[in-house]
């Protein structure tokens, strides 16, 4: 009986350590757990806000390699209390209340002036060099975890990200 308790304790420590290691691995690009290889995210970054603002914008590109549209339904961030997907509509930014369609065999680019995820009520100050965890939830592909670097306000977007002149759909 005593050995069973010790073995159970050892198993809990080993499994717990595996979870910590998994959490420590940067997830710069990932695929949805619901259907591997169907959706990918790249070029993610967050602009550091100008004080005294307690909101920051996240940008990224989503690729859909399947023959069916998928929908980005929400984005959750560990950096703030709320995250809202905004898209350009008629010259202004509006909340995408029903999410954002990612077309079959296509992509959607969230870039300056075209769309972003607004992370509001920041838990702490965001400065260049930090990272922000984002969970993108898709209707079909499921959740995708992304780690986005924070860049300074006014700094150019990191290499490999969407240029600010890109449209929301490609």
ROROTI-336857 format. One line per 2 residues: number of its first residue (from 0); for each residue x, z, y of N, C-alpha, C. Coordinates in nm, 3 decimals, m for minus. Last residue first. Layout:
N
NUM = X Z Y X Z Y X Z Y ~ ...
END
This chain:
170
169 = m0.654 m4.833 3.819 m0.565 m4.947 3.806 m0.613 m5.042 3.700 ~ m0.808 m4.638 4.069 m0.817 m4.703 3.937 m0.718 m4.818 3.933
167 = m0.721 m4.555 4.318 m0.758 m4.454 4.220 m0.768 m4.514 4.080 ~ m0.431 m4.740 4.430 m0.572 m4.711 4.426 m0.601 m4.608 4.319
165 = m0.123 m4.653 4.598 m0.199 m4.696 4.480 m0.347 m4.664 4.495 ~ 0.029 m4.551 4.799 m0.053 m4.667 4.833 m0.137 m4.716 4.715
163 = 0.187 m4.351 4.700 0.070 m4.310 4.778 m0.019 m4.428 4.814 ~ 0.276 m4.415 4.355 0.300 m4.426 4.499 0.173 m4.395 4.577
161 = 0.293 m4.186 4.086 0.217 m4.290 4.154 0.252 m4.295 4.301 ~ 0.624 m4.118 3.966 0.485 m4.084 3.993 0.420 m4.197 4.069
159 = 0.886 m4.183 3.943 0.803 m4.205 3.826 0.659 m4.165 3.847 ~ 1.020 m3.929 4.146 1.038 m4.059 4.084 0.951 m4.068 3.960
157 = 0.792 m3.728 4.343 0.900 m3.743 4.246 0.904 m3.883 4.185 ~ 0.717 m3.820 4.681 0.671 m3.791 4.545 0.786 m3.809 4.448
155 = 0.914 m3.680 4.947 0.860 m3.795 4.872 0.816 m3.750 4.733 ~ 0.790 m3.402 5.140 0.892 m3.461 5.052 0.832 m3.581 4.980
153 = 0.572 m3.292 5.269 0.645 m3.399 5.337 0.754 m3.463 5.252 ~ 0.619 m2.985 5.115 0.530 m3.062 5.200 0.613 m3.166 5.275
151 = 0.809 m2.992 4.810 0.789 m2.951 4.949 0.691 m3.042 5.021 ~ 0.655 m2.962 4.487 0.748 m3.026 4.579 0.712 m2.986 4.722
149 = 0.637 m2.819 4.171 0.593 m2.807 4.310 0.699 m2.872 4.397 ~ 0.573 m2.991 3.862 0.666 m2.929 3.957 0.603 m2.923 4.096
147 = 0.338 m2.912 3.613 0.367 m2.995 3.731 0.465 m2.924 3.823 ~ 0.260 m2.938 3.285 0.337 m2.855 3.377 0.381 m2.946 3.491
145 = m0.042 m2.962 3.103 0.060 m3.029 3.182 0.130 m2.926 3.269 ~ m0.249 m2.999 2.824 m0.172 m2.907 2.907 m0.057 m2.982 2.973
143 = m0.564 m3.116 2.762 m0.425 m3.157 2.771 m0.356 m3.062 2.867 ~ m0.858 m3.088 2.552 m0.768 m3.038 2.658 m0.626 m3.093 2.647
141 = m1.030 m3.394 2.454 m1.010 m3.250 2.456 m0.912 m3.208 2.564 ~ m1.109 m3.658 2.431 m0.973 m3.623 2.388 m0.949 m3.473 2.385
139 = m1.378 m3.650 2.535 m1.347 m3.693 2.399 m1.212 m3.643 2.351 ~ m1.371 m3.515 2.788 m1.490 m3.511 2.704 m1.456 m3.546 2.558
137 = m1.087 m3.319 2.878 m1.150 m3.449 2.862 m1.266 m3.439 2.763 ~ m0.923 m3.113 3.100 m1.021 m3.116 2.992 m1.095 m3.249 2.992
135 = m0.606 m3.009 3.171 m0.701 m3.117 3.199 m0.793 m3.126 3.078 ~ m0.450 m2.745 3.301 m0.518 m2.785 3.179 m0.622 m2.887 3.219
133 = m0.135 m2.683 3.444 m0.265 m2.745 3.458 m0.322 m2.773 3.320 ~ 0.099 m2.472 3.597 0.034 m2.513 3.474 m0.104 m2.569 3.504
131 = 0.359 m2.546 3.817 0.219 m2.506 3.806 0.165 m2.558 3.674 ~ 0.684 m2.434 3.922 0.597 m2.521 3.844 0.457 m2.461 3.839
129 = 0.915 m2.448 4.204 0.832 m2.378 4.106 0.756 m2.481 4.022 ~ 1.024 m2.626 4.383 1.107 m2.581 4.272 1.031 m2.502 4.168
127 = 0.862 m2.513 4.676 0.931 m2.622 4.605 1.023 m2.563 4.499 ~ 0.614 m2.257 4.629 0.729 m2.315 4.698 0.794 m2.421 4.611
125 = 0.320 m2.082 4.683 0.383 m2.189 4.606 0.496 m2.248 4.688 ~ 0.220 m1.743 4.672 0.278 m1.851 4.750 0.341 m1.954 4.656
123 = m0.057 m1.673 4.451 0.070 m1.640 4.513 0.117 m1.761 4.592 ~ m0.306 m1.766 4.388 m0.274 m1.628 4.351 m0.146 m1.580 4.418
121 = m0.509 m1.958 4.606 m0.383 m1.942 4.532 m0.356 m1.794 4.507 ~ m0.760 m2.083 4.660 m0.746 m1.938 4.646 m0.624 m1.906 4.560
119 = m0.746 m2.398 4.479 m0.780 m2.311 4.591 m0.769 m2.164 4.555 ~ m0.634 m2.708 4.427 m0.620 m2.575 4.369 m0.639 m2.477 4.484
117 = m0.769 m3.014 4.394 m0.746 m2.911 4.494 m0.748 m2.775 4.424 ~ m0.639 m3.299 4.268 m0.703 m3.176 4.224 m0.668 m3.071 4.328
115 = m0.712 m3.620 4.419 m0.626 m3.508 4.384 m0.708 m3.398 4.319 ~ m0.704 m3.946 4.576 m0.765 m3.846 4.489 m0.664 m3.739 4.453
113 = m0.605 m4.098 4.784 m0.689 m4.164 4.684 m0.758 m4.065 4.590 ~ m0.433 m3.961 4.949 m0.535 m4.044 5.010 m0.632 m4.109 4.913
111 = m0.189 m3.948 4.702 m0.221 m3.913 4.839 m0.321 m4.012 4.899 ~ m0.346 m3.995 4.378 m0.233 m4.000 4.470 m0.282 m3.969 4.611
109 = m0.424 m4.045 4.057 m0.458 m3.955 4.166 m0.334 m3.947 4.254 ~ m0.511 m4.319 3.875 m0.402 m4.261 3.951 m0.460 m4.171 4.059
107 = m0.607 m4.403 3.556 m0.654 m4.355 3.684 m0.537 m4.284 3.750 ~ m0.612 m4.685 3.332 m0.555 m4.562 3.385 m0.623 m4.527 3.516
105 = m0.709 m4.837 3.016 m0.680 m4.835 3.158 m0.619 m4.703 3.201 ~ m0.845 m4.861 2.775 m0.724 m4.941 2.797 m0.684 m4.945 2.944
103 = m1.139 m4.744 2.932 m1.074 m4.787 2.808 m0.958 m4.879 2.842 ~ m1.103 m4.535 3.227 m1.151 m4.653 3.155 m1.071 m4.684 3.028
101 = m1.207 m4.227 3.285 m1.079 m4.291 3.257 m1.115 m4.413 3.171 ~ m1.416 m4.087 3.528 m1.406 m4.176 3.412 m1.266 m4.234 3.405
99 = m1.441 m3.756 3.619 m1.378 m3.883 3.653 m1.362 m3.966 3.527 ~ m1.712 m3.533 3.708 m1.583 m3.566 3.651 m1.537 m3.705 3.693
97 = m1.934 m3.493 3.857 m1.954 m3.534 3.718 m1.823 m3.571 3.649 ~ m1.827 m3.429 4.109 m1.913 m3.333 4.040 m1.932 m3.365 3.891
95 = m1.571 m3.461 4.272 m1.620 m3.545 4.163 m1.703 m3.456 4.070 ~ m1.592 m3.407 4.618 m1.579 m3.347 4.485 m1.641 m3.441 4.382
93 = m1.434 m3.645 4.834 m1.553 m3.574 4.787 m1.525 m3.516 4.649 ~ m1.272 m3.764 5.119 m1.258 m3.701 4.989 m1.384 m3.624 4.955
91 = m1.364 m4.081 5.274 m1.339 m3.937 5.275 m1.329 m3.884 5.132 ~ m1.417 m4.352 5.247 m1.321 m4.310 5.349 m1.298 m4.160 5.357
89 = m1.594 m4.376 5.031 m1.636 m4.413 5.166 m1.545 m4.361 5.275 ~ m1.416 m4.153 4.853 m1.543 m4.222 4.851 m1.585 m4.250 4.995
87 = m1.163 m4.028 4.649 m1.195 m4.096 4.773 m1.328 m4.170 4.756 ~ m1.209 m3.714 4.479 m1.181 m3.857 4.479 m1.223 m3.916 4.613
85 = m1.110 m3.403 4.339 m1.158 m3.479 4.455 m1.118 m3.625 4.441 ~ m1.169 m3.133 4.135 m1.127 m3.272 4.135 m1.192 m3.343 4.254
83 = m1.069 m2.805 4.191 m1.175 m2.903 4.208 m1.115 m3.043 4.215 ~ m1.019 m2.482 4.082 m0.959 m2.615 4.090 m1.072 m2.715 4.094
81 = m0.971 m2.136 4.169 m1.055 m2.252 4.141 m0.974 m2.381 4.154 ~ m0.759 m1.954 4.184 m0.887 m1.910 4.127 m0.978 m2.027 4.091
79 = m0.432 m2.085 4.088 m0.538 m2.048 4.180 m0.668 m2.014 4.110 ~ m0.249 m2.138 3.887 m0.198 m2.106 4.021 m0.306 m2.057 4.117
77 = m0.338 m2.227 3.648 m0.295 m2.088 3.652 m0.250 m2.045 3.790 ~ m0.622 m2.441 3.658 m0.483 m2.413 3.693 m0.457 m2.263 3.691
75 = m0.817 m2.694 3.513 m0.799 m2.551 3.534 m0.651 m2.528 3.561 ~ m1.040 m2.953 3.561 m0.899 m2.916 3.560 m0.892 m2.768 3.593
73 = m1.291 m3.145 3.385 m1.246 m3.037 3.473 m1.096 m3.019 3.460 ~ m1.337 m3.397 3.271 m1.451 m3.315 3.313 m1.413 m3.200 3.404
71 = m1.258 m3.717 3.244 m1.192 m3.592 3.282 m1.301 m3.505 3.341 ~ m1.380 m3.916 2.987 m1.411 m3.855 3.116 m1.332 m3.726 3.133
69 = m1.319 m4.245 2.855 m1.323 m4.098 2.839 m1.349 m4.043 2.978 ~ m1.413 m4.555 2.702 m1.393 m4.473 2.819 m1.391 m4.325 2.780
67 = m1.244 m4.693 2.420 m1.361 m4.629 2.478 m1.324 m4.551 2.603 ~ m1.016 m4.781 2.299 m1.114 m4.882 2.332 m1.241 m4.825 2.392
65 = m0.729 m4.600 2.433 m0.834 m4.629 2.336 m0.925 m4.742 2.384 ~ m0.546 m4.508 2.612 m0.503 m4.618 2.525 m0.609 m4.657 2.422
63 = m0.543 m4.408 2.930 m0.634 m4.409 2.816 m0.599 m4.530 2.731 ~ m0.359 m4.200 3.148 m0.365 m4.326 3.073 m0.458 m4.309 2.952
61 = m0.339 m4.063 3.467 m0.397 m4.047 3.333 m0.408 m4.186 3.271 ~ m0.113 m3.923 3.695 m0.172 m4.045 3.640 m0.219 m4.017 3.499
59 = m0.143 m3.684 3.968 m0.093 m3.729 3.837 m0.160 m3.862 3.802 ~ m0.134 m3.396 4.185 m0.147 m3.540 4.165 m0.090 m3.577 4.028
57 = m0.278 m3.122 4.360 m0.204 m3.172 4.244 m0.236 m3.320 4.226 ~ m0.257 m2.928 4.656 m0.309 m3.047 4.588 m0.217 m3.089 4.475
55 = m0.355 m2.592 4.742 m0.251 m2.693 4.717 m0.315 m2.809 4.641 ~ m0.439 m2.322 4.962 m0.479 m2.429 4.870 m0.365 m2.529 4.859
53 = m0.424 m2.151 5.175 m0.414 m2.094 5.040 m0.468 m2.193 4.938 ~ m0.238 m2.193 5.477 m0.330 m2.248 5.377 m0.312 m2.180 5.242
51 = m0.091 m2.126 5.703 m0.139 m2.017 5.618 m0.235 m2.064 5.509 ~ 0.170 m2.308 5.536 0.109 m2.179 5.570 0.018 m2.196 5.691
49 = 0.107 m2.591 5.345 0.161 m2.544 5.472 0.092 m2.411 5.506 ~ 0.170 m2.597 4.986 0.084 m2.596 5.105 0.159 m2.549 5.229
47 = 0.346 m2.829 4.788 0.342 m2.694 4.843 0.256 m2.695 4.969 ~ 0.189 m3.049 4.566 0.247 m3.033 4.700 0.236 m2.887 4.742
45 = 0.270 m3.105 4.232 0.185 m3.031 4.325 0.259 m3.022 4.457 ~ 0.259 m3.366 3.980 0.329 m3.280 4.075 0.227 m3.213 4.166
43 = 0.292 m3.586 3.702 0.222 m3.475 3.768 0.315 m3.401 3.864 ~ 0.367 m3.811 3.551 0.391 m3.808 3.694 0.324 m3.695 3.769
41 = 0.102 m3.842 3.306 0.241 m3.846 3.351 0.247 m3.835 3.502 ~ m0.087 m3.805 3.014 m0.076 m3.774 3.156 0.070 m3.779 3.194
39 = m0.292 m3.979 2.778 m0.166 m3.918 2.818 m0.165 m3.901 2.969 ~ m0.511 m4.014 2.505 m0.498 m3.990 2.648 m0.360 m3.932 2.674
37 = m0.459 m4.061 2.234 m0.559 m4.138 2.304 m0.548 m4.128 2.455 ~ m0.290 m3.908 2.072 m0.245 m4.038 2.118 m0.344 m4.118 2.198
35 = m0.533 m3.729 1.881 m0.393 m3.751 1.919 m0.366 m3.895 1.962 ~ m0.803 m3.589 1.979 m0.775 m3.720 1.922 m0.635 m3.761 1.964
33 = m0.787 m3.320 2.063 m0.903 m3.368 1.991 m0.878 m3.501 1.921 ~ m0.563 m3.273 2.212 m0.564 m3.220 2.076 m0.681 m3.274 1.995
31 = m0.407 m3.528 2.408 m0.520 m3.441 2.379 m0.520 m3.397 2.235 ~ m0.057 m3.508 2.473 m0.175 m3.583 2.436 m0.284 m3.485 2.398
29 = 0.167 m3.469 2.752 0.106 m3.424 2.629 m0.009 m3.517 2.597 ~ 0.439 m3.382 2.949 0.348 m3.489 2.909 0.294 m3.450 2.772
27 = 0.548 m3.135 2.997 0.543 m3.232 3.105 0.449 m3.347 3.074 ~ 0.554 m2.853 2.908 0.462 m2.954 2.859 0.442 m3.059 2.967
25 = 0.821 m2.645 2.802 0.757 m2.721 2.910 0.670 m2.832 2.851 ~ 0.778 m2.364 2.602 0.817 m2.505 2.599 0.747 m2.580 2.711
23 = 0.668 m2.115 2.601 0.788 m2.134 2.683 0.832 m2.280 2.689 ~ 0.465 m2.120 2.418 0.428 m2.108 2.559 0.547 m2.137 2.651
21 = 0.616 m2.130 2.183 0.530 m2.243 2.218 0.496 m2.239 2.367 ~ 0.727 m1.871 2.191 0.815 m1.987 2.197 0.734 m2.109 2.239
19 = 0.494 m1.719 2.164 0.575 m1.707 2.285 0.667 m1.827 2.301 ~ 0.410 m1.797 1.907 0.325 m1.825 2.023 0.402 m1.817 2.153
17 = 0.620 m1.694 1.755 0.599 m1.839 1.756 0.512 m1.878 1.875 ~ 0.576 m1.422 1.791 0.696 m1.485 1.848 0.682 m1.635 1.855
15 = 0.340 m1.393 1.643 0.339 m1.367 1.787 0.459 m1.430 1.854 ~ 0.438 m1.444 1.385 0.338 m1.533 1.444 0.331 m1.515 1.595
13 = 0.619 m1.226 1.362 0.665 m1.364 1.348 0.566 m1.461 1.413 ~ 0.444 m1.005 1.392 0.556 m1.024 1.484 0.605 m1.168 1.481
11 = 0.271 m1.042 1.173 0.216 m1.042 1.309 0.326 m1.066 1.412 ~ 0.449 m1.014 0.960 0.380 m1.142 0.980 0.325 m1.151 1.122
9 = 0.518 m0.744 0.990 0.621 m0.846 1.005 0.556 m0.983 1.032 ~ 0.267 m0.628 0.933 0.329 m0.608 1.064 0.435 m0.713 1.091
7 = 0.235 m0.701 0.664 0.138 m0.745 0.764 0.194 m0.734 0.904 ~ 0.450 m0.564 0.552 0.446 m0.710 0.544 0.349 m0.767 0.648
5 = 0.365 m0.299 0.598 0.490 m0.347 0.658 0.490 m0.500 0.661 ~ 0.132 m0.295 0.442 0.122 m0.270 0.586 0.246 m0.322 0.658
3 = 0.244 m0.338 0.190 0.146 m0.434 0.243 0.132 m0.418 0.394 ~ 0.395 m0.110 0.155 0.463 m0.239 0.171 0.369 m0.345 0.227
1 = 0.194 0.081 0.122 0.283 0.091 0.238 0.353 m0.043 0.263 ~ 0.083 0.000 m0.119 0.000 0.000 0.000 0.088 0.000 0.125
END
